[in-house]
Amino acid sequence: MARAMDLRYDARYAQPGWYWGTRPTGLAREVLRVLRSLPRRPRTLIDLGCGEGRDSVYFARNGLRVEGVDISRVGIDKASRRAARLGLSLRFHVGDIRSFRLRRPVDVVFCSGALNNLPRRIRAARLAHFKGNTARAGIHAMNAFVPKPYLAPPPEMDPSDSPFRSGELLGYYGDWQILDSGQVEFDCNSSGVPHRHAMDVVIAQRPD
Ligand SMILES: C[S@@+](CC[C@H](N)C(=O)[O-])C[C@H]1O[C@@H](n2cnc3c(N)ncnc32)[C@H](O)[C@@H]1O
């Protein structure tokens, strides 16, 4: 069951306009380049913690069959309305990445900005579930916020968020081929207070 802290994005998404904008994230653009370079083009993608759907819509516009999942009903409703306006047939639904189960193998599991909502004690099991339900030669594209001693904690950070240790995300993909990985730092103004984030990023491929 969702707790009050889980629903903090509802108020943000209820504001007029788009909390995160409508342009796709850098990770979405990068993973699309990777997908286009693969000999067998992936067809299905799930966007975990899709928010208002900016990346889901981008992937659907680029030919993927997309499912978007988020705990915020407000975000999901907004994403669904935008997709309908654009004439795209995406499947958006409310779900909790801490317990949500994939029912059939998906070609691409994408998660931008939401992995920190997985408490540390269930993280390995959850990532193992998503990996185990990814098609052969399928792709995971993930990022996770990592704290840095020289960066102030982001103002929108909630006590329920679980930071990843620097390098931790890559460790979950020791048995997959790493197509790209690294750490990025970027400025953010999402809460109206300028701040800077550091994130670990991994794009990995399941062995065929
Ligand atoms: C930083 S936002 C990123 C949203 C989106 N990926 C984007 O980049 O526009 C994190 C998202 O994770 C969602 N979220 C938080 N906890 C979640 C959970 N347990 N299950 C599913 N989504 C969750 C929030 O509602 C929010 O939309």
The ligand as an SDF file (V2000), in Angstrom:
LIG
                    3D

 27 29  0  0  0  0  0  0  0  0999 V2000
   12.7120   11.6580  -10.1750 C   0  0  0  0  0  0  0  0  0  0  0  0
   11.1070   11.1760  -10.7160 S   0  0  0  0  0  0  0  0  0  0  0  0
   11.4820   10.6040  -12.3550 C   0  0  0  0  0  0  0  0  0  0  0  0
   10.2740   10.5310  -13.2490 C   0  0  0  0  0  0  0  0  0  0  0  0
   10.5420   10.1110  -14.6890 C   0  0  0  0  0  0  0  0  0  0  0  0
   11.3170    8.9060  -14.7940 N   0  0  0  0  0  0  0  0  0  0  0  0
   11.2200   11.2270  -15.4450 C   0  0  0  0  0  0  0  0  0  0  0  0
   12.4500   11.2010  -15.5830 O   0  0  0  0  0  0  0  0  0  0  0  0
   10.5050   12.1450  -15.8510 O   0  0  0  0  0  0  0  0  0  0  0  0
   10.8460    9.6650   -9.7950 C   0  0  0  0  0  0  0  0  0  0  0  0
    9.5320    8.9770  -10.0840 C   0  0  0  0  0  0  0  0  0  0  0  0
    9.4850    7.7510   -9.3540 O   0  0  0  0  0  0  0  0  0  0  0  0
    8.1590    7.5620   -8.9180 C   0  0  0  0  0  0  0  0  0  0  0  0
    8.1590    6.6360   -7.7820 N   0  0  0  0  0  0  0  0  0  0  0  0
    8.5500    6.8540   -6.5080 C   0  0  0  0  0  0  0  0  0  0  0  0
    8.4240    5.7320   -5.7650 N   0  0  0  0  0  0  0  0  0  0  0  0
    7.9260    4.7790   -6.6130 C   0  0  0  0  0  0  0  0  0  0  0  0
    7.5720    3.4220   -6.4340 C   0  0  0  0  0  0  0  0  0  0  0  0
    7.7300    2.8050   -5.2570 N   0  0  0  0  0  0  0  0  0  0  0  0
    7.0640    2.7440   -7.4980 N   0  0  0  0  0  0  0  0  0  0  0  0
    6.8910    3.3720   -8.7010 C   0  0  0  0  0  0  0  0  0  0  0  0
    7.2260    4.6570   -8.9240 N   0  0  0  0  0  0  0  0  0  0  0  0
    7.7510    5.3560   -7.8950 C   0  0  0  0  0  0  0  0  0  0  0  0
    7.6820    8.9560   -8.5440 C   0  0  0  0  0  0  0  0  0  0  0  0
    6.2760    9.0520   -8.4730 O   0  0  0  0  0  0  0  0  0  0  0  0
    8.3200    9.7750   -9.6660 C   0  0  0  0  0  0  0  0  0  0  0  0
    7.4380    9.8900  -10.7540 O   0  0  0  0  0  0  0  0  0  0  0  0
  1  2  1  0
  2  3  1  0
  2 10  1  0
  3  4  1  0
  4  5  1  0
  5  6  1  0
  5  7  1  0
  7  8  2  0
  7  9  1  0
 10 11  1  0
 11 12  1  0
 11 26  1  0
 12 13  1  0
 13 14  1  0
 13 24  1  0
 14 15  1  0
 14 23  1  0
 15 16  2  0
 16 17  1  0
 17 18  1  0
 17 23  2  0
 18 19  1  0
 18 20  2  0
 20 21  1  0
 21 22  2  0
 22 23  1  0
 24 25  1  0
 24 26  1  0
 26 27  1  0
M  CHG  2   2   1   9  -1
M  END
$$$$
